[in-house]
Each structure stands twice: as structure tokens, then as C-alpha cells.
């Protein structure tokens, strides 16, 4: 068997006409360019809009934060970090920071627990499942102003629903608009009312993505509903919890609507009982008309959110990494079930 030389000849054999040179038409080139560049054109509107309404305001705010900005002339004098030093030297900033973290903890922790519990209930075989799943999202659709009006009647100091009930039982009224703790509880309740259903549907989607063979194997091994929830459902939710916790952190530290609408003035209380960072930023920017200081405060808030977000990401990713892969969970659970 002889080897065949597959190399192309340098020139055509004698008596054979040479192959004509192939000319690529413009339409062929256009189709190749379309196949190569059209995906980037399809996604370009998002990045263009993000650059206009996202990156440009961020960069512009960073420039203003280093200036004594004149709103009338649209110009400013460069003063370095003086605006940042002024913000950090104000007692109101530290009060707002404390209130923001207090409201965030009072809302985020119960919100996550309630969202996981409700999602687990909706993941079961219920009648009218679509109705209940749509029902948990209705509070998210309600406008924040309407939520504030509803809860202002519930948490009113004199004629509120809760204080009226407590008065009928002979118990003292709760000073919702006087004591910082009770005002934080009221605002956190409004936040939980709006966002629990949103997080519930995200967690429910993650629960439904879990392979049902895991639950069948656990049932055969004799694991109960609670054991299946702790050994299968929760480990499977941890990647989704990374997203939910980070978004809840960002939203909790940027809370504005609820404390703004909690009273008629929108100043954070007579003694700054529920003054938050974003509400303090609003008061500086539109109350004092000092956009340089407001921009500096916005960047301080951005750095705080970035730091806490990185901490949450490191903690949650460490938990997910320590849990192992999904294929290992039924094997580990069977070993635990057999050891009982």
C-alpha cells in the first residue's frame, strides 16, 4: 500500500486549465461580518444605556465630591478631601449610620427566615399553587407611598391600630415615633412587607430546581421532612442565598422610601430617631443645596456597601465551598442515615 501525497501541486498539470481565483462578494463579506459582530450589537444597547445613566453619573459624582460645588454656575473649586472630612465629622452621620444598620438587621434577618419558610411551604403540593405564589408577590407591586400610608395607621402613636388594641387590653401605648428602637421596628416591618415575597419567589425557583431524586432517595432511607429540608434543600439554596443576601444588603443600606414617609416632615424624626444614610444624603443635597457634600456622602455609602457586600460574598462562598458538590449530598446523607 503506497502513501498518497496529499500536498496540493504548486501549479496545474499541463493541458488542464487553472482553477479560477475565487472572488468573495460584498454580500458574502457582509454575512460574515453579521455573524461575527451581530451578537455585540444586540447587547450593546444595555451597555450604552448603563454608561449613560450609570457610569457617567458615578464618575460625575466622584468629581463633584472633591469640589465646593456651585449649583447656580455649574462649576466648583477643588478642595480635595474636605467634603469627606466634613461628613465624617458630623454627629448626624454616625447617628444615621447606626440607624441604617439597626433597620437593616431588623429587616434582613427576619426577612430571610420568613422567605425561606414561605418558599418551603409553597414548594409543597398545595391546591391553587399559582394563586398562592402570585399572592406573595402582591406587596412588592404596591407603591412605597401606599405602604407607608397603610402602616402609618397601624403604627400611629395615639390612634394607631396596635396602640388601640393595647389600650383596650389595658397595656401602655408604644411610642413608635419617639423611641429609636420602636421606630426601627416599624420601618423594618414595612420593608419586610414589601420584599419578603420577592425573595420568596427567588428561593422558590431555586427549590424547584433541586433534583427530586434526592428527596426520593432520602425518603427510602427513612429521612423525615425536616431532615430532608436541612440536608438537601438548604445546601442547594446556598448559591441562591449568595445573590439574595447581597441584594438584600444593598437594598437595606440604601433604604429611603420607608423612613422618608414614616412621618409628615421626612426629616428622620425630631431627634433623628430613624435618620438613615440616604435620608441624610437627601437632606444635605436638597435641604442644604450642597451637592459636593452630598456626593461625598454618596461615595462613603458606596464604599460601605462594597465592603459589606464583599464580606457577605466571602462568608457565603465559604459556606457553599465547604458543602461540596450536589452529587455528593445524597451519598453523605445516606451514610448519615445508615449510621443512625
C-alpha positions in Angstrom: 0.0 0.0 0.0 1.6 3.2 -1.1 1.3 6.6 0.6 -0.7 9.2 -1.3 0.8 12.6 -1.5 -1.9 15.0 -0.4 0.0 18.1 -0.9 -1.5 20.4 -3.4 0.5 21.0 -6.6 2.2 24.3 -7.0 0.8 24.7 -10.5 -1.8 23.0 -12.6 -0.8 20.0 -14.8 -0.1 20.6 -18.5 -3.3 20.6 -20.5 -5.5 21.3 -17.5 -7.0 24.8 -17.2 -6.0 26.6 -14.0 -8.7 27.0 -11.3 -10.1 30.5 -11.4 -9.5 32.7 -8.4 -12.5 32.8 -6.1 -13.7 36.3 -5.5 -15.6 36.9 -2.3 -18.6 39.2 -3.0 -19.6 42.0 -0.8 -22.8 40.2 0.3 -20.7 37.3 1.5 -18.4 39.5 3.5 -21.5 41.3 4.9 -22.9 38.0 6.1 -19.6 37.0 7.7 -19.5 40.4 9.5 -23.1 40.0 10.6 -22.3 36.6 12.1 -19.3 37.9 13.8 -20.5 41.3 15.1 -24.2 41.0 15.4 -24.1 39.5 19.0 -22.2 42.5 20.2 -24.7 44.8 18.5 -27.6 43.0 20.2 -26.2 43.5 23.7 -24.8 47.0 23.0 -28.0 48.9 24.0 -27.7 47.8 27.6 -24.1 48.8 27.9 -24.7 52.1 26.2 -27.7 52.9 28.5 -25.6 51.8 31.5 -22.8 54.0 30.5 -25.2 57.0 30.2 -27.3 56.5 33.3 -24.8 54.5 35.4 -21.2 55.1 34.8 -21.4 58.7 33.8 -23.3 59.8 37.0 -20.9 57.8 39.1 -17.9 59.4 37.6 -19.5 62.9 37.7 -20.4 62.4 41.4 -16.8 61.4 42.2 -15.6 64.7 40.6 -18.2 66.8 42.5 -17.3 65.1 45.8 -13.8 66.8 45.7 -15.2 70.2 44.9 -17.0 73.1 46.6 -19.7 72.9 44.0 -21.7 75.9 42.9 -25.1 74.8 41.8 -26.0 78.0 40.0 -22.9 78.3 37.9 -22.4 74.6 37.5 -18.7 74.9 38.5 -16.7 74.3 41.6 -13.4 74.8 43.4 -11.2 71.8 44.0 -10.8 71.3 47.8 -9.7 67.7 48.0 -11.0 65.5 50.8 -12.5 68.4 52.8 -16.1 67.3 51.9 -15.3 63.8 53.1 -13.8 65.1 56.3 -16.8 67.3 56.9 -19.2 64.4 56.5 -17.2 62.2 58.9 -17.0 64.9 61.5 -20.8 65.4 61.7 -22.6 63.6 64.6 -25.6 63.2 62.4 -23.7 60.9 60.0 -22.8 58.5 62.8 -26.4 58.6 64.1 -27.6 57.9 60.5 -25.1 55.1 60.1 -26.2 53.4 63.4 -29.9 53.8 62.4 -29.2 52.3 59.0 -27.5 49.2 60.3 -30.2 48.8 63.0 -33.0 48.9 60.5 -31.1 46.7 58.1 -30.6 44.0 60.7 -34.2 44.2 62.0 -35.4 43.7 58.4 -32.9 41.5 56.7 -32.7 38.7 59.2 -36.4 38.1 59.7 -37.0 38.6 56.0 -34.6 35.8 55.1 -36.1 33.4 57.6 -39.7 34.2 56.5 -38.8 34.0 52.8 -37.2 30.5 53.3 -40.1 29.3 55.3 -42.8 30.5 52.9 -40.9 29.2 49.9 -40.7 25.8 51.6 -44.4 25.9 52.1 -45.1 26.9 48.5 -42.8 24.2 47.2 -45.2 21.5 48.6 -48.1 20.1 46.7 -50.8 22.6 47.5 -54.1 23.4 45.9 -54.2 26.6 43.8 -50.4 26.8 43.9 -50.3 29.6 41.3 -52.7 31.7 43.3 -50.6 31.5 46.5 -47.4 32.1 44.6 -48.8 35.2 42.9 -50.3 36.3 46.2 -46.9 36.6 48.0 -45.7 39.0 45.3 -48.6 41.4 45.6 -47.0 43.5 48.4 -44.0 44.1 46.1 -46.3 45.6 43.5 -47.8 48.1 46.0 -46.2 51.5 45.8 -44.0 52.5 48.7 -46.2 55.6 49.4 -49.3 53.4 49.7 -47.4 51.0 52.0 -46.3 54.0 54.2 -49.9 55.3 54.4 -51.2 51.8 55.4 -48.6 51.3 58.1 -48.8 54.9 59.4 -52.4 54.0 60.5 -51.0 50.8 62.1 -48.1 52.4 63.9 -49.6 55.8 64.8 -48.8 56.9 68.4 -52.3 57.9 69.5 -54.9 56.3 67.3 -52.9 53.5 65.6 -54.3 50.1 65.3 -51.7 48.4 67.6 -51.9 51.1 70.3 -55.7 51.0 70.2 -55.6 47.2 70.8 -53.1 47.6 73.5 -55.2 50.3 75.1 -58.3 48.0 75.1 -56.2 45.4 76.9 -55.1 47.9 79.5 -51.5 47.9 78.3 -49.3 51.1 77.7 -49.0 52.5 74.2 -45.9 52.0 72.2 -44.0 55.3 71.3 -43.5 54.4 67.6 -42.3 57.9 66.6 -40.4 58.7 69.8 -38.2 55.8 70.8 -35.5 54.9 68.2 -35.9 51.1 68.7 -39.7 51.1 68.1 -39.4 53.4 65.1 -36.8 51.0 63.6 -39.1 48.1 64.2 -42.0 49.9 62.4 -39.8 50.8 59.4 -38.3 47.3 59.3 -41.9 45.9 59.2 -42.7 48.0 56.2 -39.5 46.8 54.5 -40.3 43.1 55.3 -43.9 43.6 54.0 -42.6 44.7 50.6 -39.6 42.5 50.0 -40.4 39.1 51.6 -42.5 37.9 48.7 -39.9 39.0 46.2 -37.2 37.0 47.9 -39.6 34.1 48.4 -40.1 33.6 44.7 -36.4 33.6 44.0 -35.8 31.0 46.7 -38.8 29.0 45.5 -37.3 28.9 42.0 -34.1 27.5 43.5 -36.0 24.9 45.4 -37.8 23.7 42.4 -34.5 23.3 40.5 -33.4 20.7 43.0 -33.4 17.1 41.6 -36.4 15.3 43.1 -34.5 12.0 43.1 -32.6 13.3 46.1 -35.9 13.5 48.1 -37.0 10.1 46.9 -33.7 8.6 48.0 -34.0 10.4 51.3 -37.5 9.0 51.8 -36.3 5.5 51.1 -33.5 5.9 53.6 -36.1 7.0 56.2 -35.3 10.7 56.4 -38.2 12.9 57.5 -39.4 16.2 56.1 -37.2 18.3 58.5 -34.2 16.1 57.8 -34.7 16.5 54.0 -35.0 20.2 54.4 -31.8 20.6 56.4 -29.8 18.1 54.4 -31.0 18.7 50.8 -33.0 21.9 50.5 -30.8 24.3 52.5 -27.5 23.2 51.0 -29.0 23.5 47.5 -30.2 27.1 48.3 -26.8 28.4 49.4 -25.7 29.5 45.9 -29.0 31.4 45.5 -28.7 32.8 49.0 -25.5 34.5 47.9 -27.5 36.5 45.5 -30.4 37.2 47.8 -28.2 38.2 50.8 -26.1 40.6 48.7 -29.1 42.2 47.1 -30.8 42.5 50.5 -27.7 44.1 51.9 -27.6 46.7 49.1 -31.3 47.5 49.4 -31.2 47.5 53.2 -28.3 50.0 53.3 -30.0 52.2 50.7 -33.4 52.4 52.4 -35.1 55.7 51.7 -38.8 55.4 51.0 -40.0 54.0 54.2 -38.2 56.4 56.6 -39.0 59.3 54.3 -42.7 58.5 54.5 -42.8 57.5 58.2 -43.9 61.0 59.3 -45.1 64.2 57.7 -41.7 66.0 57.7 -39.5 63.4 56.2 -36.5 64.5 58.2 -35.8 61.3 60.1 -37.6 62.3 63.3 -37.4 65.3 65.7 -34.3 63.8 67.4 -33.1 61.9 64.3 -34.6 58.6 65.6 -34.9 57.0 62.2 -32.5 59.1 60.1 -30.7 56.9 57.6 -27.7 57.5 55.3 -29.8 58.0 52.2 -32.2 60.3 54.0 -29.3 62.3 55.4 -27.9 62.5 51.9 -31.2 63.8 50.6 -31.4 66.4 53.4 -27.9 67.6 52.6 -28.4 67.7 48.8 -31.9 69.1 48.5 -32.2 70.6 52.0 -28.9 72.5 52.3 -28.3 72.6 48.5 -24.8 71.4 49.0 -24.2 68.8 46.3 -20.5 68.5 47.0 -21.1 67.2 50.5 -24.0 65.0 49.2 -21.7 63.5 46.6 -19.1 62.8 49.2 -21.7 61.1 51.4 -22.9 59.0 48.4 -19.4 57.7 47.9 -18.9 56.9 51.5 -22.1 54.9 51.4 -20.9 53.2 48.2 -17.7 52.1 49.9 -19.6 50.9 53.0 -21.9 48.8 50.8 -19.0 47.5 48.8 -17.1 46.4 51.9 -20.1 44.7 53.5 -21.0 43.1 50.2 -17.5 41.6 49.9 -17.7 40.3 53.4 -21.1 38.6 52.7 -19.7 37.2 49.5 -16.7 35.7 51.2 -18.8 34.2 54.0 -21.5 32.7 51.8 -19.0 31.4 49.2 -17.0 29.8 52.0 -20.2 28.0 53.2 -21.0 26.8 49.7 -17.5 25.6 49.1 -17.5 23.7 52.3 -20.7 22.0 51.4 -19.3 20.1 48.4 -21.0 19.3 45.2 -24.6 18.4 44.7 -23.8 14.9 43.6 -22.1 14.2 47.0 -25.1 15.2 49.1 -27.3 12.1 48.7 -24.2 9.9 49.3 -23.4 11.8 52.5 -27.0 11.8 53.7 -27.2 8.0 53.1 -24.1 7.5 55.1 -25.6 9.6 57.9 -28.9 7.8 57.7 -27.3 4.4 57.8 -25.3 5.3 60.9 -28.4 6.1 62.9 
